[in-house]
Amino acid sequence: MYESHFGLREVPFSITPDTSFFFGSPHSQEGLNTLLVAARSGEGFIKITGEVGTGKTLLCRKFMAMLGDDFVTAYVPNPYLEPRALMLALADELDIALPRDVGQHELVKALTTRLLELAARGKHVVLCLDEAQALPIESLEALRLLTNLETEKRKLLQIVLFGQPELNAHLADPKIRQLAQRITFHYHLGALRRDDLDFYLAHRLRVAGFAGARLFDKRAVNALFRAAGGIPRLVNIIAHKALMLAYGEGRQQVAKRHVALAARDTVGTTRRAWPWIAGLALAASLAGGITMALTR
């Protein structure tokens, strides 16, 4: 809607995890470095935690994209699966053809054979599980047993758990204490700091094609940080709405009031007063912007 108005090729603050928009803040870069070091050292289990919206899925995809040709990656975005279904999902990711009625023994044997085959070709297999706090205890134990598979030199399968902080409580269950003891690398992904936010906004705008001067004035950035608390997903949502508001008014820069209205229209922000009033203001401004665009 507003891309051409601001000189953009694409929407800069989408909440989809596009790796071209990955921003190397201190937290995200440290998390990525931890993942790369752990993967290359051949550790069995790696854990990344973070609050909702801090960029775990984007970090996961960036990590997988940066692994070289000697790695084979498997990705399960929704691991709320019982053990058999989880193993079938892994088999599918590893391109293992199986009959529909495959038995548990045959399934494990097929996985083992495929992992050994990949190891013989010098490949490292990494399984990334997003939203890992949803994994049933029985499925976590099944994964632990899979990581028992190893050659004399290294593990046949490495597993990275990406999850909300609830994952830590999940792993504290005595039933899977052996798994918890095998997590040798872990990192907690924090929110953006205020000093990072200017660079974050500039980075995403630059990737989206913006070549002008400052698009969000300083007061707008301060308001954005207060409202979003440094959570990247909230930053993106509010920034997107603020751009729509500025566009609706025909402005070339986002001001504090645009951010304030956008924040009040967004669930989960730290400033949620009068959301219905903000919603009306947002709708009215957008309607004005659409009308203006149609009459140009």
N, C-alpha and C positions, 0 to 999 in steps of 0.2 A: 504493500500500500504506500509506504513512505520512502521506499528505497531511492527512487529517482530524485525526490525532493532534497534528500541529503547527500546525493552523489554516491550511493551505495550500489554494489552489484547484487547483494543479497542481504537478508535480515541478519544483523550482527548478534542478536541476543536470543537466538532460539535455544530451547532447553533440550534439544536432541543432542546426544553425545558425539559431535562431529570432531574428530581428532585434529582437523586443520585449525580449530579454534583453541586447542590445548594451550593453557597459559602456565608457564613455569614459575609459579609463585614459590616462595621458600618451602611451603608445605607440600605442594604437588610435586615439585622437583625432587625433594628429599624422598617422598614416597616412591616416585619412579626410579630413583637411583637404588633404593632399597630392593625393589622388585628385580631390577636388572642384575644386581650383584647376587641376590639370592638364587635367581634362576640359573645364572652361570656357574654358581658353586655347586649346583645339583642337590640342594636341600629338598627334603620331602614335603614339608608343609610351610606355607608362608601365609601370614594373616595381615589384612589391611582393614582397619575400621574407620568409621567416620559418621558424623551425624547425617541425617537426611539432607540431601541437596549440596553436599560438600564436594561432589565430583568423583565419586568412587567409580561409577561406570565409565566415565570419560577416561579416568586414569587407567582402568583395566584395558580399554581399547587401545589407548596410546602405548601401553606396555606390550600388548600383543603385536602391535604394528612395528615396534622397534626391535623385536627379536629377529635374529638372522635366519638364514636358510637352514641352519642346523637345528632349528626348533620346529616342532609341530604343535600347534595350539588347538585346544578344544574349549568351547565356551558354552556354559549352561546359564542362561539368564534368570531362570526361575527354578531353583533347586528344591522346591517343596515337593519332593518325590520320595516315594519309598525306595528301598535299596535296589530292587530289581529294575524299576523304571529309571533310576539314576544311572545304573550300569548300561542300560539300553541306550540312554541318551549319549553316554560316553562312546559307546560302540558306533553309534550313528555319526558322531563328530569325527571318529577315526576311520570312517568309510569301511566299516566291517559289515559285510552282507550276512544277515542272519535269517533263518526261517522264523515265521511268526510264532510258532510254538516252541521255540528254543528253550531248553531246560536251563536251570541255574548253573549246573556243572559245565554244560557246553558254552554258556555265555561267558563264564569266567575263563574257560580254556581259550576261547576265541580272543578275548581281550589280552590274555597273557601272550598268546602267539603273535598278535599284532604288535604288542609292545616290544617283544623280543626282536621281531623283524625290523622295526624302526630303529632299535638300539644297534642292531648289526650294521645298519646303514649310517650310523653315526648321528642319529637324530635324538634330540631330547624332547620328551612329550610333557607339555604343561597343560593342566586342566584348570581353567578359571571359573569359579563359581560366584556369581553375583547374588546379592541378597542372601548371603550364607546364613544369616541369623534364622532363616526359615527352614533350614535343613533339619529333618527329624534326627533324633539321636541315633536311631538304627542305621540311617544312611551315612552319618558321619563315621560310624564304626565300620561300615562296609568300605568306605574310602580308605580308612586306616589300613585295612587288610590288603587293599590293592597296592598301597605304597610299600608293603612288605616285599613286593616283587622287585628284585634287583640283580644286577650282575656283580661280579667281584669288584667292579670299579665304582658303580653308581646306581641310583634308583632308576627304575624304568618309568616311573610316573611321578611328576611333581604336581602339587595341588596348591592353588592360591585361593584363599577364602576372602572375599570382599563382603563386608557386612556392617550393619549398624552396631553401636556399642553393646546392644543386647547379645551380640555374638559372644562377647566375653563371658557373660553369665551362662550362656548355653554351653560353652566349653568347660565351665567349672563343674559340670555334672560329673560325679564320681564314676559314672558308667563309662565315660570316655576319657578318663585321666591319661591313658596311654597316648591318645591323640594329642592332647594339650601339651604333653611333655615333648612332642616331636616338632612343635612349632618353634623353629630356631630364629626366624626373622619375622618381625612384626612392626607395624607402623600405624599411628593414628593420624588421620588426615584432618587437619584443623581448618577453620574458616579463614578467609582473606583478612589481612590486617588493613587498617585505614591507609597506610602508606602504599599497600599493594593495589588498592582499588583504582587509582588513577591509571596505573600501568595496565591493569586488567581491562578497563574500558577502552583505552587507546589501542591495545592489542587486538581486541575483537573487532573494533571499528576498522582498523587497518586491514585485517584479514578480509573483512567484508567490502573493502574497496574505498573506504573513506580517505580522502587526501587533503582535507581542509585543516583548519586550525581547531581549537578546542570546541567540541560539540556539547559537552556537559560543563556548565560553569562550576566554579569551585563550591559554591553554596549548594548546588544540586548534588555534587558528589558527596558532600558532608551529609546531606539529608538522605541520600541513597545508602550510605554506610550505616547510619542510625536505624533506618527502616529495615534493612536486610540483615544487619548483624554480621555482615561479611560472608553470608552463605551464598555461594555462587548462583545456585538456582533461583533464589529470591532476587538477587541482583539482576539476573537476566530478565525475569518476569517484569520487575518494576521498571527497569531501563527500557524495555520494549514498549510498555504502556506509556511511559513518559515521552518517548519519541513520537508515538502516535498522537499524544496530546499537543506536543509542539508543532507537529505537522498540521493538525487540525486548526491551529491558530495561524498557520503560515509562518511560523518562527523558524529561524535557522539555528537556534541554540536552545538546549533544554535548560530550564530554570528550576529553582528550588520548588516553586509551586507546582510545576508539572510532576516532579518526583513525589511531592506530598500527596497530590491527588491520586497518583498511580499506586502509592503505598497503601492508602486508605481503601483502595479497591482490591487489594491483594490479601488473601488469607495467609496467615502465618507470619506477618510482619510484626515489628515491635510497636507500630503505631496504627491501631485499627479503629480509631474513633470515627463515628458517623460513616460507616461503609456505604450505606444506601445513598447518602448525599454525594459522596465521591463517585459512586457508580453513575448517578444521574449526570454529574458534571463530565465524566469521562464519555458517556454516551452522547451528550450534547456536543462536546468538542469534536468527537469523531464524526458525527453527522455533519457538522460544519465543514470539516476537512474534506469529506467525501463530496459535498456540494461544491466546495471551492475547486476541487480537482476536476469535477465534471464540467465546470463552466470555464476552465482555462482553455 
